[in-house]
Amino acid sequence: MTITLLDARGTPLEQQKFTWRELTPKPLSKLDDDAFTRVRVILMNGIEQQVNRFSHMCGQFNPALRYALADIRRVEHHQQTMINWLLGADHSPLETTIGYEQVAIEVTAAIAQQEPDEYLAQAYRFGLLEDFDHMYRYSALMDRVEGKDANNILQCYTDILPGRPTSVEHRAPEDDLREPYDKHATDPISKLNALTIFSGEYQTRDYYMNIGPTFSDPVARALYAEIASIEEQHVTQYGSIIDPNETWLEKWLLYEANEVYNYYSCMETESNPRIKAIWERFLDYELGHLNKVMALFKKYERRDPAEILPERLPDPIAYQSQREFVRKTLSEEIDLRARGTEFVHKTEEGEASKRYREQLNSTGSPSDAVAMNYRWQPGTELAKKIA
């Protein structure tokens, strides 16, 4: 299926309606559905969440756009509701956390390989190795507090191994900023990739901040606090690669195009027919939103959307195991660190981040503590004790 962005009309906004029954669908099954169905659900919730955040901010600065923003935002709020409610109560908070980290690993790896700008691809690989380690730490925590094997959620798609150690990921703010892409010279797929990863990481940061305090286990509470701090660093990194000179309407246009692209990617790869129908419906809704924003772009900026958008959608995101790419990146880049906007060998790391990290870890590292003597193997802590 090929979609021509500039010509597709989609479902008219006035026809995009919901009922409460639709907004609270039957959840996916954590055991019977493919793990990548959950990956898509979690990512698309993050995509919608970030568009909502942007829309509210845009309305505060652009009174002429407020009604159009509110009109589209209400539909997208309900889209997010339907998507988020696909995660069922059979997922514990830790199981959902494992799902979030699988999103961060597999989607970031897929995007890093399709990214045409090597600097941006490097930034994605850099963050990928840190999320890979977070998966390992949370898997150790799950073994500790629930006696469960994280692979029940991962379904063998994603390795459970140490990455760049979480305890050395802490950096001074100056070392989390990156060079932004140039909006005039950058390939449109690079702009969409940046929004996808930025949205996903922002959602993860917020989820950990909300769920972390609900644990009674002190190690769990500390681990969520530590990894949430790294997710804040990731949001800083990925937010800084977006050109700050894009206008509000340029950014809105790109956000809507990115929703189209991501729903298209989900639709093309979904294995659950019921959930695929949701992706198809929302793809058509988003084409309607994009069409409306293109009209606003022409009206207020007197520019052609073709200056910003690709004529056709890029190839869909590869929702499949990226194990070999992750392993290769791990073997080649685990010792990279950040100094300013550059990626350097750990021997060249700046003093600011070393001092920052030393202070944070001065009373110990939760991520080191939780994984002490832990090595993943099939089964659980309870099974090992019985054996």
Secondary structure, 3 states (H helix, E strand, C coil): CCCECCCCCCCCHHHCCCCHHHHCCCCCCCCCCCHHHHHHHHHHHHHHHHHHHHHHHHHHHCHHHHHHHHHHHHHHHHHHHHHHCCCCCCCCHHHHHHHHHHHHHHHHHHHHHHCCCHHHHHHHHHHHHHHHHHHHHHHHHHHHHCCCCCHHHHCCCCCCCCCCCHHHCCCCHHHCCCCCCCCCCCCHHHHHHHHHHHHHHHHHHHHHHHHHHHCCCHHHHHHHHHHHHHHHHHHHHHHHCCCCCCCHHHHHHHHHHHHHHHHHHHHHHCCCHHHHHHHHHHHHHHHHHHHHHHHHHHHHHCCCHHHCCCCECCCCCCCCCCHHHHHHHHHHHCCEEEECCEEEEHHHCCHHHHHHHHHHCCCCCHHHHHCCCCCCCCCCHHHHHHC
